[in-house]
Amino acid sequence: MIALEELIAKCQSGDEQAKEVILKQNNGLIWSIVKRFAGKGTETEDLYQLGCLGFLKAVDGFDLQFGTQFSTYAVPKIAGEIRRFLRDDGAIKVSRGIKERGAIIKTAHNALQQKLGRDPTIQELSEHTGFLVDEIVEAESALAVVESIHQSAGEDGFSLEDVLTDTQGEEQVLEQISLHQAICNLPEKEKMVIKLRYFHGLTQERTAKILSVSQVQVSRIEKKALGFLRKMMV
């Protein structure tokens, strides 16, 4: 059996036979992702073909110098390709209940912001709306994933969009979805820092208090996480 690294190099040089071999060897990985999206109104075989397309994009874009397992890089690409199709096709929708909850939370956020002269904490939103903290986080995450990618955070105005390559149209949408998937591959503390800083717009100081660490530690964790995301999105 040809080593994975050698196969990837052959594929990147345009070897069609190598592409067939690497697809066959990773058939199980592709199907494991496909199964997550079964029952959403699209034929499973069509999902598999989309998964293969995402996999081959991962092969083309993978840098053998990453020092990262190929499967770690490939999974977001496979899932992203399927998610893009399902989202554009209208098969994946945010539930009506979450949309309604999100509208209530947004109204409460604006009212509290005007009253307090600052952004309300999640706990304050919970007390004001009667929703559990987890319910608020779920609604915000479901409704603001793409928005959060463009949102600036930190003193330097950095946004998660800055880790994306300079692509346009469908490819950029795919990269945005892949970025969200890549965040899921971060270690728990790094993932939490990214979510608090970029998805909830908290300062490093506020993030440090929530995680019971120093602001310097938050800064280091954030830089490490962003470095990982940049490598994943090259």
C-alpha positions as CSV (number, residue, x, y, z in Angstrom):
1,M,0.0,0.0,0.0
2,I,1.3,3.4,-1.0
3,A,1.9,5.8,2.0
4,L,-0.7,8.5,2.4
5,E,1.9,11.3,2.0
6,E,3.1,9.9,-1.3
7,L,-0.5,9.5,-2.6
8,I,-1.3,13.1,-1.7
9,A,1.8,14.3,-3.5
10,K,0.9,12.3,-6.6
11,C,-2.7,13.7,-6.5
12,Q,-1.4,17.2,-6.2
13,S,0.7,16.6,-9.3
14,G,-2.3,15.6,-11.3
15,D,-2.1,11.8,-11.1
16,E,-5.8,10.7,-11.7
17,Q,-5.0,7.1,-10.7
18,A,-3.7,8.2,-7.4
19,K,-6.9,10.1,-6.8
20,E,-8.9,6.9,-7.4
21,V,-6.7,5.0,-4.9
22,I,-6.8,7.7,-2.2
23,L,-10.6,7.9,-2.5
24,K,-10.9,4.1,-2.1
25,Q,-8.6,4.0,0.9
26,N,-10.5,6.8,2.6
27,N,-14.0,5.6,1.7
28,G,-14.8,4.9,5.3
29,L,-13.9,8.4,6.4
30,I,-16.1,10.0,3.7
31,W,-19.0,7.8,4.6
32,S,-18.7,8.5,8.3
33,I,-19.2,12.2,7.5
34,V,-22.0,11.5,5.0
35,K,-24.0,9.6,7.6
36,R,-24.2,12.7,9.7
37,F,-26.4,14.3,7.0
38,A,-28.6,11.4,6.1
39,G,-32.3,11.9,6.2
40,K,-32.2,15.6,5.3
41,G,-34.0,15.3,1.9
42,T,-31.1,14.4,-0.3
43,E,-30.2,11.0,-1.6
44,T,-27.3,9.4,0.3
45,E,-25.4,8.6,-2.9
46,D,-25.6,12.3,-3.8
47,L,-24.2,13.2,-0.4
48,Y,-21.4,10.7,-0.9
49,Q,-20.4,12.3,-4.2
50,L,-20.4,15.7,-2.5
51,G,-18.2,14.2,0.2
52,C,-15.8,12.9,-2.4
53,L,-15.6,16.4,-3.9
54,G,-14.8,17.9,-0.5
55,F,-12.3,15.2,0.1
56,L,-10.4,15.9,-3.1
57,K,-10.4,19.6,-2.4
58,A,-8.8,18.7,0.9
59,V,-6.2,16.6,-0.9
60,D,-5.4,19.5,-3.3
61,G,-5.1,22.1,-0.4
62,F,-3.3,20.0,2.1
63,D,0.3,21.1,3.0
64,L,2.4,18.1,3.9
65,Q,4.5,20.5,6.0
66,F,1.6,21.2,8.4
67,G,2.5,18.6,10.9
68,T,-1.2,18.0,11.2
69,Q,-3.0,14.7,10.5
70,F,-4.6,14.8,7.1
71,S,-7.9,13.5,8.5
72,T,-8.1,16.5,10.8
73,Y,-7.8,18.8,7.8
74,A,-10.1,16.8,5.5
75,V,-13.1,16.4,7.8
76,P,-14.1,20.1,7.8
77,K,-13.7,20.2,4.0
78,I,-15.9,17.1,3.5
79,A,-18.6,18.4,5.9
80,G,-18.3,21.9,4.5
81,E,-19.0,20.8,0.9
82,I,-22.1,18.9,2.0
83,R,-23.3,21.7,4.3
84,R,-22.9,24.3,1.5
85,F,-25.0,22.2,-0.8
86,L,-27.7,21.5,1.7
87,R,-27.8,25.1,2.9
88,D,-28.0,26.5,-0.7
89,D,-30.6,23.9,-1.5
90,G,-32.6,24.8,1.5
91,A,-32.4,21.5,3.2
92,I,-30.8,22.8,6.4
93,K,-32.8,25.5,8.2
94,V,-32.7,27.0,11.6
95,S,-35.9,25.9,13.4
96,R,-38.7,28.4,13.9
97,G,-38.4,28.1,17.7
98,I,-34.7,29.1,17.7
99,K,-35.5,32.0,15.3
100,E,-38.2,33.2,17.7
101,R,-36.0,32.8,20.7
102,G,-33.2,34.7,18.9
103,A,-35.5,37.6,18.2
104,I,-36.5,37.8,21.9
105,I,-32.9,37.7,22.9
106,K,-31.9,40.4,20.4
107,T,-34.7,42.7,21.7
108,A,-33.7,42.1,25.3
109,H,-30.0,42.7,24.4
110,N,-30.8,46.1,22.8
111,A,-33.1,47.1,25.8
112,L,-30.5,46.2,28.4
113,Q,-27.7,47.8,26.4
114,Q,-29.6,51.1,26.4
115,K,-30.5,50.8,30.1
116,L,-27.0,49.7,31.4
117,G,-24.9,51.7,28.9
118,R,-22.9,48.6,28.0
119,D,-23.4,45.1,26.6
120,P,-25.4,42.9,29.0
121,T,-23.8,39.7,30.2
122,I,-25.3,36.3,29.3
123,Q,-26.5,35.9,32.9
124,E,-28.3,39.3,32.7
125,L,-29.9,38.3,29.4
126,S,-31.0,35.0,31.1
127,E,-32.6,36.8,34.0
128,H,-34.3,39.3,31.7
129,T,-35.7,36.8,29.2
130,G,-36.2,33.7,31.5
131,F,-34.2,31.6,29.1
132,L,-31.4,29.3,30.4
133,V,-27.8,30.4,29.6
134,D,-27.5,27.3,27.4
135,E,-30.6,28.2,25.5
136,I,-29.2,31.7,24.8
137,V,-25.9,30.4,23.7
138,E,-27.6,27.8,21.4
139,A,-29.7,30.5,19.7
140,E,-26.9,33.0,19.3
141,S,-24.6,30.3,17.8
142,A,-27.3,29.0,15.4
143,L,-28.2,32.5,14.1
144,A,-24.8,34.3,14.1
145,V,-22.2,31.9,12.8
146,V,-21.6,33.7,9.5
147,E,-22.0,37.1,11.1
148,S,-19.4,36.3,13.8
149,I,-16.8,35.4,11.1
150,H,-16.9,39.1,9.9
151,Q,-17.1,40.6,13.4
152,S,-14.0,42.4,14.6
153,A,-12.6,41.7,18.1
154,G,-9.7,42.9,20.1
155,E,-7.7,46.1,20.1
156,D,-6.3,45.5,16.6
157,G,-9.8,45.0,15.0
158,F,-8.9,41.4,13.9
159,S,-11.8,39.3,12.6
160,L,-12.0,35.6,11.9
161,E,-12.4,36.5,8.3
162,D,-8.8,37.4,8.3
163,V,-7.8,33.8,8.4
164,L,-9.6,33.0,5.2
165,T,-7.9,33.1,1.8
166,D,-8.8,35.7,-0.7
167,T,-11.5,33.8,-2.6
168,Q,-14.9,34.8,-3.8
169,G,-18.4,33.4,-4.3
170,E,-19.1,29.8,-3.5
171,E,-15.5,29.0,-2.6
172,Q,-15.6,31.8,0.1
173,V,-18.8,30.4,1.5
174,L,-17.3,26.9,1.7
175,E,-14.2,28.4,3.5
176,Q,-16.4,30.1,6.0
177,I,-18.2,26.9,6.8
178,S,-14.9,25.0,7.0
179,L,-13.6,27.7,9.4
180,H,-16.5,27.0,11.7
181,Q,-15.7,23.3,11.5
182,A,-12.0,23.9,12.1
183,I,-12.9,25.7,15.3
184,C,-14.5,22.5,16.6
185,N,-11.1,20.8,16.2
186,L,-9.4,23.2,18.7
187,P,-8.6,22.1,22.2
188,E,-11.4,22.9,24.6
189,K,-9.8,26.0,26.2
190,E,-8.7,27.4,22.9
191,K,-12.2,26.8,21.5
192,M,-13.7,28.6,24.4
193,V,-11.4,31.6,24.1
194,I,-12.3,31.9,20.3
195,K,-16.0,31.7,21.0
196,L,-16.0,34.2,23.9
197,R,-13.8,36.6,22.0
198,Y,-15.2,36.4,18.4
199,F,-18.7,34.9,18.8
200,H,-19.7,36.9,21.8
201,G,-17.4,39.9,21.4
202,L,-15.9,39.8,24.8
203,T,-12.7,41.6,25.7
204,Q,-9.6,39.7,26.7
205,E,-10.1,41.0,30.2
206,R,-13.7,39.7,30.4
207,T,-12.7,36.4,28.9
208,A,-9.9,36.0,31.4
209,K,-12.4,36.5,34.3
210,I,-14.8,33.9,32.9
211,L,-12.1,31.3,32.5
212,S,-10.3,32.2,35.7
213,V,-6.9,32.9,34.0
214,S,-4.8,36.0,33.5
215,Q,-5.3,38.3,30.5
216,V,-1.8,37.4,29.4
217,Q,-2.8,33.8,29.3
218,V,-5.9,34.6,27.2
219,S,-3.7,36.5,24.8
220,R,-1.3,33.5,24.4
221,I,-4.1,31.0,24.0
222,E,-5.8,33.2,21.4
223,K,-2.7,33.7,19.4
224,K,-2.0,29.9,19.4
225,A,-5.6,29.2,18.3
226,L,-5.5,31.7,15.5
227,G,-2.2,30.3,14.3
228,F,-3.8,26.8,14.1
229,L,-6.9,28.2,12.2
230,R,-4.6,30.0,9.7
231,K,-2.8,26.8,9.0
232,M,-6.0,24.9,8.6
233,M,-7.4,27.5,6.2
234,V,-4.4,27.9,3.9
